[in-house]
Amino acid sequence: MTIIEDLSIEEKLTILSDSAKYDVACTSSGVDRKGKAGSMGNTAACGICHSFAADGRCISLLKILYTNECIYDCKYCVNRRSNDTLRTSFTPEEICELTMQFYRRNYIEGLFLSSGIRKNPTQTMEEIYTALYLLREVHHFNGYIHVKAIPGADPQIIEWIGLLADRMSTNLELPTAAGLKELAPNKTRKTILMPMRQIQRGIQGDFGNIQRIDGSRESISKGEPAKPEKEEENLEMIPSGLQPSDLRERLLYQDDEEMLSSVKEHRMVVSSKPERKQFVPAGQSTQMIIGATPENDYQIMTVAQALYRQYDLKRVFYSAYIAMNDDSKLPAVGTKPPLLREHRLYQADWLLRYYGFEAGELLTEEQPNFNVYLDPKCEWALRHLEYFPVEINKATYQMLLRVPGIGVKSARRIVGARKSTVLNFDALKRIGVVLKRAHYFITCNGKMMYQTKIDEDYITRRILELDRRKNWELDYDVTFKQLSLFDDFCGQRAK
């Protein structure tokens, strides 16, 4: 491992933005276009990624690692300790400089900051906190900030970061504890779930029962002893101490007297708790790597369902494993990432969150994997043809949601429209129903759109023909695209 400190910010950005691309949250812009005479503006590929806001707007984020140094040796990670790769780290001031300069040039609207682990989790998180404190309190940056919480860090510093960030996430890494033990022996499910639970409680306004690094429990906000609470697991923690930041002497704007004075003024208070604000207002999320370990889809969806219910997550991200490391316990280098499987998991995830499905309905122990060539909703409908066809003018809202080709908005429009009219297929098309998929499963006024045989093999063949081109494009997509960071963007919802 070669660590280089004496690099320019641009050189660090190249290294640390490349290292961050495997952390799922948004999609890389993939564009690098320099400015030229007679034109205004340019694009910079390094570190710029795209996500989508709740209203569908495209949001540009600066997506980087604070450091790609790491004390852990997770077999699946490109930044693992044993990999012979170039290592470097930003300083808190450099994070501020990059964010503010990109923002002023209208390249970005926010920051996505993850990190490897230098020395110990608490020190790394405390340096990240320093960067966020300077951004929010010194530079008054009011843009979107998403920060990764590092398991094993002191809960106090996680709480303070949560008062500065819009969203936090703690990566579950692998779907099961057994897979984690096999590929990431330095991590445990218990240490990962600890900050996840803390963030959940913070969002709910309950800071009163947080387990500290030394194993004691206390109220961080009030400094008072908290009543013991039964935990799901006996959490293991990594011993570490909370040390005040030693801010680097190099400041952002050497020629700006006002900014120089402002930063110096805050140097002595940067390790203090920020003024009370809303805690992680955009909620928390997590990520699971898919394909590095042999878990089936049923196990993955069951874990995701439990996370949504027990930890109030906004999103679970599924990241198709990209075989970059040569290890006997991993898929061989060059193995194609399971992108189509990843896509089906995202569609199934949408069904859990918005369509009223249960993981046990979509899959079972006897049938534990999705058919990658059918979307999960179609697959469920084809296995349960006894429910179909449904009469559009009489079916309940819950049943309409289970019809392939009908989404949440379409189902609501149908329920609203049929209060004043009798719907036909032309009306359904105007409402937004995908009739080329839905017509196998519905009737209008007792009649089907076409004379269709209600037979699983017959309908399956025709739906596969509809999706053949789309499935091929997903299966061979080499850009490794993921869904939006935001939880209610409907760009790839299951219909």
C-alpha positions in Angstrom: 0.0 0.0 0.0 1.5 3.3 -1.2 0.3 6.4 0.7 1.0 9.7 -1.0 0.2 13.0 0.9 2.0 15.5 -1.4 -0.6 15.6 -4.2 -2.6 18.5 -5.6 -6.3 18.6 -4.9 -7.0 17.7 -8.6 -4.8 14.6 -8.3 -6.5 13.5 -5.1 -9.9 14.1 -6.7 -9.0 11.8 -9.5 -7.9 9.0 -7.1 -10.7 9.4 -4.5 -13.6 9.9 -6.9 -12.5 6.7 -8.8 -12.4 4.8 -5.5 -15.9 6.1 -4.6 -17.7 4.8 -7.8 -18.4 1.4 -6.2 -20.4 3.0 -3.4 -24.0 2.9 -4.7 -26.0 6.1 -4.5 -26.2 7.6 -7.9 -24.9 7.2 -11.4 -21.6 8.7 -12.8 -21.9 11.4 -15.4 -19.3 9.7 -17.6 -18.7 13.0 -19.3 -15.4 15.0 -19.6 -15.7 18.0 -21.8 -13.3 21.0 -21.5 -14.3 24.6 -22.1 -13.4 26.1 -25.4 -13.2 29.6 -26.9 -16.5 31.0 -27.9 -18.4 28.7 -25.5 -19.6 28.9 -21.9 -19.2 26.2 -19.4 -17.7 22.7 -19.4 -18.2 19.3 -17.7 -15.9 17.5 -15.4 -16.3 13.7 -15.1 -14.2 13.3 -11.9 -16.4 13.1 -8.9 -19.6 14.4 -10.5 -22.6 12.0 -10.3 -26.3 12.3 -11.0 -29.3 11.5 -8.9 -32.9 12.6 -8.9 -35.0 14.7 -6.5 -38.5 13.8 -5.3 -40.0 15.9 -8.1 -37.9 14.2 -10.8 -35.3 16.9 -11.2 -31.8 15.7 -12.0 -29.4 16.5 -9.1 -25.6 16.7 -9.5 -23.5 15.6 -6.5 -19.8 15.6 -5.8 -19.2 11.9 -4.9 -15.9 11.2 -3.3 -14.1 9.3 -0.6 -12.5 11.2 2.3 -9.7 8.6 2.1 -9.1 5.4 0.3 -6.7 4.2 3.1 -8.2 1.4 5.1 -7.2 -0.7 8.1 -9.6 -3.5 7.0 -9.0 -6.2 4.5 -12.5 -7.0 3.2 -12.0 -9.4 0.3 -14.6 -7.8 -2.0 -13.4 -4.2 -1.6 -11.2 -2.5 -4.2 -9.7 -0.4 -1.4 -8.9 -3.3 0.9 -5.6 -3.1 2.9 -3.9 -5.8 1.0 -4.4 -4.3 -2.5 -1.3 -2.6 -4.0 -2.9 0.7 -4.9 -2.2 4.4 -4.7 -3.6 5.8 -1.4 -4.3 9.4 -0.4 -6.6 11.4 1.7 -8.3 14.8 1.6 -8.1 17.2 4.5 -11.3 18.8 5.9 -10.3 22.1 4.3 -9.8 20.4 0.9 -13.3 18.9 1.1 -14.7 22.4 1.7 -12.7 23.9 -1.1 -13.8 21.3 -3.6 -17.4 21.5 -2.6 -17.6 25.3 -2.6 -15.7 25.7 -5.8 -17.8 23.1 -7.7 -20.9 24.6 -6.2 -20.0 28.2 -7.3 -19.4 27.0 -10.8 -22.8 25.3 -10.8 -21.4 21.8 -11.3 -23.1 20.4 -8.2 -26.0 20.9 -5.8 -24.7 18.7 -3.0 -22.0 16.3 -1.6 -21.9 12.6 -1.2 -19.0 11.7 1.2 -17.9 8.2 2.0 -14.6 7.0 3.3 -12.1 4.2 4.1 -10.9 3.9 7.7 -7.6 5.5 8.8 -6.2 4.3 12.1 -9.7 3.8 13.6 -13.3 4.5 12.8 -13.7 7.3 15.4 -10.8 9.4 14.1 -12.0 9.1 10.5 -15.5 10.1 11.4 -14.2 13.0 13.4 -12.2 14.3 10.5 -15.4 14.0 8.3 -17.3 15.9 11.0 -14.7 18.7 10.9 -15.2 19.0 7.1 -19.0 19.2 7.5 -18.8 21.6 10.4 -16.6 24.0 8.3 -19.0 23.6 5.3 -22.1 24.3 7.3 -21.0 26.8 10.0 -18.0 28.6 8.3 -18.9 28.6 4.6 -22.7 28.4 5.3 -23.2 25.7 2.6 -26.9 24.9 2.6 -26.8 22.2 -0.2 -27.6 18.5 0.2 -25.1 16.4 2.1 -25.1 12.6 2.3 -22.5 11.0 4.7 -21.6 7.4 5.3 -21.6 6.4 9.0 -18.6 4.1 9.9 -19.5 1.2 12.2 -17.4 1.3 15.4 -17.1 5.1 15.6 -18.1 6.8 18.9 -21.9 7.4 18.9 -21.4 11.0 20.0 -19.6 11.9 16.8 -22.2 10.1 14.7 -24.9 12.2 16.5 -23.1 15.4 15.7 -22.7 14.5 12.1 -26.4 13.7 11.9 -27.1 17.3 12.9 -25.2 18.5 9.9 -26.0 16.0 7.2 -29.2 15.6 5.2 -28.9 11.8 4.9 -26.8 9.2 6.5 -26.2 5.6 5.5 -24.5 2.6 7.1 -23.6 -0.1 4.6 -24.8 -3.6 5.6 -22.2 -4.8 3.0 -23.4 -8.4 2.6 -26.9 -9.8 3.0 -26.1 -12.3 5.8 -23.8 -12.4 8.9 -22.2 -15.6 7.5 -21.2 -13.9 4.3 -19.8 -11.0 6.2 -17.8 -13.3 8.4 -16.4 -15.1 5.4 -15.4 -12.0 3.3 -15.0 -9.2 5.9 -13.7 -10.7 9.1 -13.0 -7.3 10.6 -16.7 -6.4 10.5 -19.7 -7.9 12.2 -23.4 -7.5 11.7 -23.6 -6.2 15.3 -21.3 -3.3 14.8 -23.0 -2.4 11.6 -26.5 -2.4 13.2 -25.4 -0.2 16.1 -25.1 3.1 14.2 -28.1 2.2 12.1 -30.2 1.9 15.3 -28.7 5.1 16.6 -29.6 7.1 13.5 -33.1 5.7 13.6 -33.6 6.9 17.2 -32.1 10.2 16.3 -34.5 10.7 13.5 -37.3 9.9 15.9 -36.0 12.4 18.4 -34.8 9.8 20.9 -31.1 10.4 21.8 -31.5 9.0 25.3 -30.4 5.4 25.0 -27.1 5.1 23.0 -24.5 2.5 23.8 -21.0 4.0 23.9 -17.7 2.6 22.9 -16.8 1.5 26.4 -20.1 -0.5 26.6 -21.9 1.9 29.0 -25.2 3.5 28.1 -25.9 7.2 28.6 -28.0 10.0 27.2 -25.7 11.9 24.8 -27.9 14.9 24.6 -28.5 15.4 28.3 -25.5 13.6 29.9 -27.9 11.6 32.1 -27.9 7.8 32.7 -30.4 6.1 30.5 -32.6 3.1 31.3 -31.3 -0.1 30.0 -33.0 -1.4 27.0 -33.1 -4.9 25.5 -31.2 -5.0 22.3 -31.8 -7.4 19.4 -28.1 -8.5 19.6 -25.2 -8.1 22.0 -23.4 -5.5 19.9 -19.7 -5.7 19.6 -17.7 -2.5 19.3 -14.2 -1.6 18.3 -12.3 0.2 21.1 -11.4 3.7 20.2 -11.2 7.2 21.8 -12.7 10.4 20.7 -9.9 12.9 20.1 -10.3 16.6 19.2 -9.5 17.6 15.6 -6.1 19.0 14.8 -7.0 21.2 11.9 -4.4 21.5 9.2 -2.7 24.9 9.0 -3.3 25.1 5.2 -6.5 27.2 4.9 -8.8 27.4 1.9 -8.4 31.0 0.8 -4.9 32.3 1.7 -5.6 35.6 -0.1 -9.1 36.1 1.4 -8.6 37.9 4.8 -12.3 37.6 5.8 -12.4 33.9 5.2 -9.0 33.4 6.8 -10.2 35.2 10.0 -13.5 33.2 9.9 -11.7 29.8 9.8 -9.3 30.8 12.6 -12.2 31.9 14.7 -13.8 28.5 14.4 -10.6 26.4 14.9 -11.1 26.2 18.7 -14.8 25.3 18.6 -14.9 22.9 15.6 -15.0 19.9 17.9 -18.0 21.1 19.8 -21.5 20.0 19.2 -23.4 21.9 16.5 -26.4 24.0 17.3 -29.5 21.7 17.5 -31.1 21.2 14.1 -33.2 18.5 12.6 -31.4 15.2 12.7 -30.8 13.5 9.3 -34.0 15.0 7.7 -33.7 12.9 4.5 -33.6 9.7 6.5 -31.1 6.8 6.3 -30.3 4.1 3.7 -28.0 1.1 3.3 -26.3 -1.0 0.7 -25.9 -4.7 0.0 -23.4 -6.2 -2.4 -25.1 -8.8 -4.6 -23.2 -11.7 -6.2 -20.1 -11.8 -4.0 -21.6 -14.4 -1.7 -24.1 -17.3 -2.5 -27.2 -15.9 -0.8 -30.4 -16.3 -2.9 -33.0 -13.6 -3.7 -35.4 -14.8 -1.0 -32.7 -14.3 1.7 -31.9 -10.9 0.3 -35.5 -9.7 0.1 -36.2 -11.0 3.6 -33.3 -9.0 5.0 -34.4 -5.9 3.1 -38.0 -6.3 4.4 -36.7 -6.6 8.0 -34.5 -3.5 7.6 -37.4 -1.4 6.4 -39.6 -2.5 9.2 -37.1 -2.5 12.1 -34.9 0.4 11.1 -37.2 2.7 9.1 -34.8 2.9 6.2 -35.6 5.1 3.2 -33.8 2.9 0.8 -31.9 -0.4 0.5 -29.5 -0.2 -2.4 -28.4 -3.4 -4.2 -24.9 -3.3 -5.8 -24.0 -6.0 -8.4 -20.6 -7.2 -7.4 -17.9 -6.2 -9.9 -15.1 -8.8 -9.8 -12.0 -6.7 -9.2 -10.0 -8.7 -6.7 -8.3 -12.0 -7.2 -9.5 -14.3 -4.4 -10.5 -17.9 -4.2 -13.6 -17.0 -2.2 -14.9 -14.5 -4.8 -16.1 -14.8 -8.4 -13.2 -14.9 -10.8 -11.9 -11.5 -12.1 -13.7 -10.7 -15.3 -16.9 -12.4 -14.3 -19.8 -10.3 -15.6 -21.6 -8.4 -12.8 -25.2 -9.7 -12.2 -26.8 -6.4 -13.5 -30.1 -8.0 -14.5 -30.4 -9.7 -11.2 -29.7 -6.3 -9.5 -32.5 -4.7 -11.6 -35.0 -7.4 -10.5 -34.1 -6.9 -6.9 -34.7 -3.1 -7.2 -38.1 -3.9 -8.8 -39.0 -6.3 -6.0 -37.9 -3.7 -3.5 -40.3 -1.3 -5.0 -43.1 -3.9 -4.7 -42.3 -4.2 -0.9 -42.4 -0.5 -0.3 -45.2 0.8 -2.4 -47.3 -2.1 -3.8 -48.2 -4.0 -0.6 -46.3 -7.2 -1.3 -44.5 -9.3 1.2 -41.1 -11.0 0.6 -42.8 -14.4 1.2 -45.3 -13.7 -1.5 -42.7 -13.0 -4.2 -40.4 -15.8 -3.3 -40.3 -18.9 -1.1 -37.7 -21.4 0.2 -38.9 -23.8 -2.5 -38.6 -21.1 -5.2 -35.8 -18.8 -3.8 -34.7 -16.8 -6.9 -36.4 -14.5 -9.4 -36.6 -15.3 -13.1 -34.2 -12.6 -14.3 -36.1 -12.4 -17.6 -39.4 -11.5 -16.0 -40.1 -8.6 -13.7 -41.1 -9.8 -10.2 -44.7 -8.5 -10.5 -45.3 -10.3 -13.8 -43.8 -13.4 -12.3 -46.1 -13.3 -9.3 -49.1 -12.7 -11.5 -48.2 -15.7 -13.8 -47.9 -17.9 -10.7 -51.3 -16.8 -9.5 -53.5 -16.7 -12.6 -56.4 -17.8 -10.3 -56.8 -14.1 -9.4 -57.1 -13.0 -13.0 -58.6 -11.4 -15.1 -59.8 -8.7 -12.7 -62.6 -6.3 -13.6 -61.2 -2.8 -13.8 -64.4 -1.1 -12.8 -64.8 -3.2 -9.6 -61.4 -4.3 -8.4 -60.1 -2.9 -5.1 -57.1 -0.5 -5.1 -54.9 -3.2 -3.5 -55.8 -5.7 -6.3 -55.2 -3.1 -9.0 -51.7 -2.6 -7.7 -51.0 -6.3 -8.4 -51.9 -6.1 -12.1 -48.8 -6.0 -14.3 -48.8 -2.7 -16.3 -50.7 -0.8 -13.6 -48.5 1.4 -11.3 -49.4 3.4 -8.1 -50.4 6.5 -10.0 -52.5 4.6 -12.5 -54.3 2.6 -9.8 -55.2 5.9 -8.0 -56.4 7.4 -11.2 -58.6 4.4 -12.0 -60.2 4.4 -8.5 -60.9 8.2 -8.8 -62.2 8.1 -12.4 -64.6 5.2 -12.0 -66.5 7.1 -9.4 -68.0 9.2 -12.2 -67.7 7.0 -15.3 -67.4 3.5 -16.6 -63.8 2.9 -17.8 -62.9 1.2 -21.1 -59.6 0.4 -22.6 -59.2 3.7 -24.3 -59.7 5.5 -21.0 -57.1 3.2 -19.4 -54.6 4.1 -22.0 -55.1 7.8 -21.3 -54.7 7.1 -17.6 -51.3 5.6 -18.2 -51.9 1.9 -18.0 -49.4 -0.2 -20.0 -52.0 -2.1 -22.0 -49.5 -4.3 -23.9 -48.7 -5.9 -20.5 -51.9 -5.4 -18.6 -54.4 -6.7 -21.2 -53.7 -10.3 -20.3 -54.9 -9.7 -16.7 -57.9 -7.4 -16.9 -61.4 -6.9 -18.3 -63.4 -3.8 -18.9 -67.2 -4.3 -18.5 -66.6 -8.1 -18.5 -64.6 -8.2 -21.8 -60.9 -8.6 -22.5 -59.1 -6.4 -24.9 -58.3 -9.3 -27.1 -59.3 -13.0 -27.1 -56.5 -14.3 -24.8 -55.9 -17.7 -23.4 -55.4 -17.5 -19.7 -52.4 -19.9 -19.7 -49.1 -19.4 -17.9 -46.9 -20.6 -20.8 -48.8 -18.7 -23.4 -48.7 -15.3 -21.5 -45.1 -15.9 -20.4 -43.8 -16.3 -24.0 -45.5 -13.1 -25.1 -44.2 -11.0 -22.2 -40.7 -12.4 -22.7 -40.9 -11.3 -26.3 -41.9 -7.8 -25.2 -39.0 -7.5 -22.7 -36.3 -9.2 -24.8 -34.5 -6.1 -26.0 -34.8 -4.3 -22.6 -33.4 -7.4 -20.8 -30.5 -7.6 -23.2 -29.6 -4.0 -22.7 -29.7 -4.4 -18.9 -27.7 -7.6 -18.9 -24.9 -6.0 -21.1 -24.9 -2.6 -19.6 -21.2 -1.9 -18.8 -21.8 1.5 -17.2 -22.9 -0.1 -13.9 -25.9 2.2 -13.4 -27.9 2.2 -10.2 -31.2 3.7 -9.2 -31.7 7.1 -7.7 -30.5 8.0 -4.2 -33.9 9.5 -3.4 -36.6 7.2 -2.2 -39.6 8.3 -4.2 -38.2 8.7 -7.8 -40.4 6.7 -10.1 -38.0 6.3 -13.0 -37.6 2.5 -12.6 -40.7 1.5 -10.7 -42.1 -2.0 -11.3 -45.4 -2.1 -13.3 
